[in-house]
Amino acid sequence: MNLPLLNELPKAQDYDAVVFAVAHKLYCELDLSGWGAGNKTLVLDANYIFSENQRKDAREHGINLESIG
């Protein structure tokens, strides 16, 4: 499979749901509030990639975030 890799995340508003399953540095350092605020995108943290503070801040900014990892 010869697929291009993205250097940055696409806009959250373009997706109904996004699953984060691997603790890539880009994901661990992601400003969830800046990336997903104001969108109805479901964010699923499938491996506890985001810190407690990141999850709390995201939820305070209206991001629908669930952690199952």
FENHUHU-V350855 format. One record per residue. N is the residue number from 1. RES is the residue in one letter. PSI is psi in whole degrees, -180 to 180 (none if undefined). OMEGA is omega as a letter, one per 20 degrees, with the letter a starting at -180 (* if undefined). Layout:
n:N res:RES psi:PSI omega:OMEGA
n:N res:RES psi:PSI omega:OMEGA
This chain:
n:1 res:M psi:125 omega:a
n:2 res:N psi:83 omega:a
n:3 res:L psi:142 omega:r
n:4 res:P psi:146 omega:r
n:5 res:L psi:141 omega:r
n:6 res:L psi:144 omega:r
n:7 res:N psi:-13 omega:r
n:8 res:E psi:161 omega:a
n:9 res:L psi:143 omega:r
n:10 res:P psi:167 omega:a
n:11 res:K psi:136 omega:a
n:12 res:A psi:-36 omega:a
n:13 res:Q psi:-15 omega:a
n:14 res:D psi:-2 omega:a
n:15 res:Y psi:148 omega:r
n:16 res:D psi:-34 omega:a
n:17 res:A psi:147 omega:r
n:18 res:V psi:131 omega:r
n:19 res:V psi:123 omega:r
n:20 res:F psi:115 omega:a
n:21 res:A psi:-13 omega:a
n:22 res:V psi:134 omega:a
n:23 res:A psi:59 omega:r
n:24 res:H psi:149 omega:a
n:25 res:K psi:-42 omega:r
n:26 res:L psi:-41 omega:a
n:27 res:Y psi:-45 omega:a
n:28 res:C psi:-30 omega:a
n:29 res:E psi:5 omega:a
n:30 res:L psi:134 omega:r
n:31 res:D psi:89 omega:a
n:32 res:L psi:-41 omega:a
n:33 res:S psi:-41 omega:r
n:34 res:G psi:-34 omega:a
n:35 res:W psi:-41 omega:a
n:36 res:G psi:-1 omega:a
n:37 res:A psi:140 omega:r
n:38 res:G psi:3 omega:r
n:39 res:N psi:160 omega:r
n:40 res:K psi:15 omega:a
n:41 res:T psi:132 omega:r
n:42 res:L psi:127 omega:r
n:43 res:V psi:121 omega:a
n:44 res:L psi:116 omega:r
n:45 res:D psi:97 omega:a
n:46 res:A psi:0 omega:a
n:47 res:N psi:28 omega:a
n:48 res:Y psi:52 omega:r
n:49 res:I psi:-38 omega:a
n:50 res:F psi:143 omega:r
n:51 res:S psi:165 omega:r
n:52 res:E psi:-41 omega:r
n:53 res:N psi:-40 omega:r
n:54 res:Q psi:-43 omega:a
n:55 res:R psi:-44 omega:a
n:56 res:K psi:-47 omega:a
n:57 res:D psi:-42 omega:r
n:58 res:A psi:-45 omega:a
n:59 res:R psi:-37 omega:r
n:60 res:E psi:-24 omega:r
n:61 res:H psi:15 omega:r
n:62 res:G psi:12 omega:r
n:63 res:I psi:131 omega:r
n:64 res:N psi:94 omega:a
n:65 res:L psi:129 omega:r
n:66 res:E psi:142 omega:r
n:67 res:S psi:128 omega:a
n:68 res:I psi:-3 omega:a
n:69 res:G psi:none omega:*
